[in-house]
C-alpha cells in the first residue's frame, strides 16, 4: 500500500492501494476497507481514487456520503 499524503494533517486514512475496480484503504483506527464499483458505484469509486492520489479530502468524502461509508465491500483486520 502507498502512504496517504494527508495534506490537511488530520485524516483518518493512513494508506491506500488502487486497482482497476477497487480502492483499498487502511485507517488509523484499524482495519483495511475495500471499496469496489459494485459496492459504491462508479462515480464514488472514481472520486475515492482521485482523492487518494491527491492526498486530501478522502476521509471527509467518505463521512459525507453514507452510501460510501456503509458501502465497503470487505473489511480486513490487517493489510
C-alpha positions as CSV (number, residue, x, y, z in Angstrom):
1,X,0.0,0.0,0.0
2,X,1.1,3.6,-0.6
3,X,1.2,6.0,2.2
4,X,-1.7,8.6,2.1
5,X,-0.2,12.1,1.9
6,X,-2.7,13.6,4.4
7,X,-2.1,17.2,3.3
8,X,-4.5,18.5,6.0
9,X,-2.8,16.6,8.7
10,X,-5.9,15.2,10.3
11,X,-7.1,12.4,8.1
12,X,-8.1,9.0,9.4
13,X,-6.6,7.4,6.3
14,X,-3.0,6.0,6.6
15,X,-2.5,4.2,3.3
16,X,-4.2,3.2,0.1
17,X,-4.0,0.9,-2.9
18,X,-5.8,1.5,-6.2
19,X,-6.7,-1.2,-8.6
20,X,-8.8,-1.2,-11.8
21,X,-12.0,-1.9,-9.9
22,X,-11.2,-1.2,-6.3
23,X,-9.7,1.1,-3.7
24,X,-8.3,-0.4,-0.5
25,X,-7.9,2.0,2.4
26,X,-6.1,1.4,5.8
27,X,-7.4,3.6,8.6
28,X,-5.5,4.8,11.7
29,X,-8.3,3.3,13.9
30,X,-7.5,-0.1,12.4
31,X,-8.9,-2.2,9.6
32,X,-8.5,-2.2,5.9
33,X,-11.6,-1.4,3.9
34,X,-12.2,-2.4,0.3
35,X,-14.4,-0.2,-1.9
36,X,-15.5,-1.5,-5.3
37,X,-17.5,-0.3,-8.2
38,X,-20.1,-2.9,-7.2
39,X,-20.3,-1.7,-3.6
40,X,-20.3,2.1,-4.0
41,X,-20.8,2.7,-7.7
42,X,-18.6,4.0,-10.5
43,X,-18.9,7.7,-9.6
44,X,-17.9,7.2,-5.9
45,X,-15.1,4.8,-6.8
46,X,-13.7,7.4,-9.2
47,X,-13.9,10.1,-6.5
48,X,-12.1,7.8,-4.0
49,X,-9.3,7.1,-6.4
50,X,-8.9,10.8,-7.3
51,X,-8.9,11.9,-3.6
52,X,-6.5,9.2,-2.6
53,X,-4.0,10.3,-5.3
54,X,-4.4,13.9,-4.3
55,X,-3.8,13.2,-0.6
56,X,-6.6,15.4,0.6
57,X,-10.3,15.1,1.3
58,X,-10.6,11.3,1.4
59,X,-12.0,10.9,5.0
60,X,-14.3,13.8,4.6
61,X,-15.7,12.4,1.3
62,X,-16.3,9.0,2.9
63,X,-18.0,10.5,6.0
64,X,-20.2,12.8,3.9
65,X,-21.6,10.1,1.7
66,X,-23.4,7.4,3.7
67,X,-23.6,5.1,0.7
68,X,-19.7,5.1,0.7
69,X,-19.1,4.9,4.5
70,X,-21.6,2.0,4.8
71,X,-20.8,0.6,1.3
72,X,-17.5,-1.0,1.6
73,X,-17.2,-4.4,0.0
74,X,-15.0,-6.0,2.6
75,X,-13.1,-5.2,5.8
76,X,-9.9,-6.9,6.8
77,X,-8.2,-6.6,10.2
78,X,-4.8,-6.1,8.7
79,X,-3.2,-5.4,5.3
